[in-house]
Amino acid sequence: MKHAKRPTRTQKMLMQAARLNYENWLVIKDTAEEMVIQNRQTDRTRTIRKELYK
């Protein structure tokens, strides 16, 4: 499995639109349809559908 990375500016804005604190999340995978993120403390993964937050 790849290492999670810090979010970019546009990814941070998407997380804020989904009512998440971007400081607590790392990005695992970012495609055109969805973004998979991982919590820094609990290692819980979550998927954000981009079509819902445009």
Buried (B, 14 or more C-beta within 10 A) or exposed (E): EEEBEEBEEEBBEBBEEBEBEBEEBBBBBBEEEBBBBBBEEEEEBBEBEBEEBE
